[in-house]
Amino acid sequence: APYEKIIEIYRDARKQFEEINWKEESAKLIDTIKFYREKLAKDKKIRALETEKVKKREEELLFQQKLLEQARIEEEKLLQQRKESLILKQERVVQFETQKDKAFRLMDQAKRELRQNNFDRAIEFYKESEKIFLDIKWQEGVKMVQDSVTMISSKKKAYELEQKAIEERKKEKIKIKEQLEEEFIQAQELKKQQQEAKRKEFLAIQNQKEHEREISEEA
C-alpha cells in the first residue's frame, strides 16, 4: 500500500509551503495527511485480518492432513489383519480379502476424488465399498466407511462455506479497489483544483505587480 509514501510526500510539500511562509496551503495539507493516515490504519487492519484468515486456513489444512494420516494408519492396520487372516482361514479368507481389497480400491478412488474436492463422487465410492463390507459382514469396515462419509459431509460443508467466504472476500476486495480508485481520482481532482487556484493566485499577484509597475513608471 502506498499510503506511507503518500504521507511522506505531503509532509515534504507542507514543509516546503511553510519555508516560503504559505501558511494557508500548509494548513490545507493537514486534513489530507490525516485522511491518508486513516487509510493507512484501515489498510493495516485489513492486512491483519487477512493474515489471521490465512493462519486459520493453515490450521484447517493441518487438521485435514491429520485425518488422512489416521486413515492411512487404519488402512495399514487392516492390511496387517488381512495377512494374519490368510494364515488362519485359507480359501475362505482369500475370498474375504479379495472383496475387502476391492472395497479398499474403491476407498482409494474416493480419496483421490476427495483430494480434488469432488465430495459427492467420493461419497459414492465409499457407499459402494460399504455394500461390499456388508456382504462380507465386516462391521469394522462398515463403521470406517460410515465415519469417513460423515467426515466428508462435514468437510463438504466447510469447503462450501470457505468457497462462499472466498467469493465474498473477492467481492469485498473489488469493492475496496473501486473505492480506492474513486478516492484517487477525487484526490487527483482536488490536486488539480489546488494547482489551478495557486496558478490563478500567482497570476493575480503578477498582474497586480505589473499594474503597480506601470503606474510607477507613469508617475
N, C-alpha and C positions, 0 to 999 in steps of 0.2 A: 504494500500500500504506500502511496507517495506522500501521505499527509505530513510526515515529519519533515520531508524535504520542502514541501509547500510552506509549512510554518516557518522554516528557516529562511526561505526566500522572502516571505512577507516581513519577517523581523528585520532582515537586511534592508528592505525597502523603507520600513518605518524609521530605522536608524538613519538612513540617508536623508529622509524628509526632515528629521529632527536636526541634522547637521546644517541643513540650509534654512532651518527655522520655519519650516512649513508645518506648523502645529496642527492645523485643521486636517491636512491629508494624513498626517501621522496618526491622529486620533481615529480617523476612519478605519484604519487598518486594525485597530484593537478588536473590533467586533469580528472582522474577518479571521484574525488569528484565533479568537475564541471559537468561532464556528468550526475551523479545521481541527482544533484540539478536541472538540466534541466528536467530530467524525473519526479522529484517531482513536479515541476511547471506545467508541462503538465498534470500530474495526477490530480492535484488540479483543473485545468481548466476544465478537462473532468467531474469531480465530480460536479463542479459548474453548468455546462451545464445540467447535469442530474437532479440536484435539481430544476433548472428552468423549465425543461420539466415536472417534477412531479407536480410542482406548477400549471403549465398550465392545466395539465390533471385534477387536483382537481377543478380548476375553471370551466372547461367544465362540470364536473360532477355536480357541484352545479347549473350550468345553466340548465342542463337537469332535475335535481330534481325540479327546479322552474317551468319548463314547465309541468311536471307531476302534480305538486300541482295545477297549474292553471287549468289543465284538470279535476282534481278531483273536484275543486270548481265549474267549469262549469257543471259537472255532477250532483252535489248536487243541483245546481240551477235549472237544468232541471227536476230533481225529484220533487222539490217543485212545479214547474209549472204543473207537471202531477197531483199532489194532488189537486191543485186548479181546474184543468180541470175536474176531476172526479165529483166534486160538481156541475159544471155548465152544463155538457153535457151528462151524463148518459151513455146509451149503446154505442152511437157513440164514446164517449170519451174512453170507455173501449176498444173498438176495436183499436182505435188510440194508446192508451197507450200500448196495448198488442204488437202491431207492433213495437212501439218505444222501448219497453223493449227488444224485440228480437234483434233489432239493437244494443242496448247498450251491450247486451251479446256478440254480435259479436265484438263490440269495446273492451270489456274486454279481449276477446280472443286475439284480436290484440295487446293489451297492454302486455299480457303475452308473446306473441311472440316477441314483441319489447324488453322486458327485457332480452330475450335470444339472442338479435341481429339478429333475423330472420326477416329482414326488408321486404323482398318480401312477405312473408306469412302474416305479419301484414298489409301490404297494401291491400292484397286480402280480408282480413276480413273487413277492412274499406270500400272497394268498395262494398261488399255485404250489409253492413249497409247503405251505400249511396243509393242503389237501394230501400231499404225499406223506407228511408226518402223521396225519390222522389215519391214513391207510395202514401204515406200519405200526400204529399205536405207540408212537414215540412222543410222549407228553412233554418231555423236556424241550424237544424241537418245536412243538406246537407253542409252548409258552415263550420260547425265544422269539419265534416269529411274531406272536401277538405283542410282545414287548417292543419289537422293532417297528411294527406297524404303528403302535402308539407313539413311539419316538418320532417316526417320520411325520405323522399327523401333526404333532406339536411343532416339529421343525418347519413343516409347510406353513403353518400359521405364522410362525416367527419370521419366516422368509418373506411371506406376503406383506406382513407389517413393515418389514425392513425396506422392501421394494417401494411400498407406499411412502415410507418416510423419505427414501432417497428421491423419489419423484417430487415430493413436497419441498425437499431441500433444493432440488434443481429449480423449481418454480420460484422459490424464495431468492435464490441466487440471481436468477434472471431479473426478478423484480428489483433487487438491490442494485444490479448493474444498470438497469434502466434509470433508477433514481439517481445513481451516481452520474450517469451521462447527462441527465437533465440538470443536475446541480452544477456540473462542469460547464454546461452551456450557459446557465444563468450566471456563473462566476465570470465566464469569458465576456458575456454581455455587459456585466457590471464593470468589468475592467475597461471595456471599450468606452462605456459611458464616462468613466472616471478620466480616461485619457483624453476624450473629447472635451470634457469640462476643463481639464488642465490646459489643453490647446487653446480653447476659447479665452480662458483667463489670461494666458500668455499673450495672445494676440491683442486682447483688450489693453493690457499693460503696454505693449509695444506701440499700439495706436495712440495711447494716451501720451506716451513719451514723445512720439513723433509730432503729435499736436502741440505739445509743450515746446518742442524744439522749433517748430515753425513760428509759433507766437514769439518765442525768444528772439529768433533771427529777425522777424518783422519789427520787434521792438528795438 
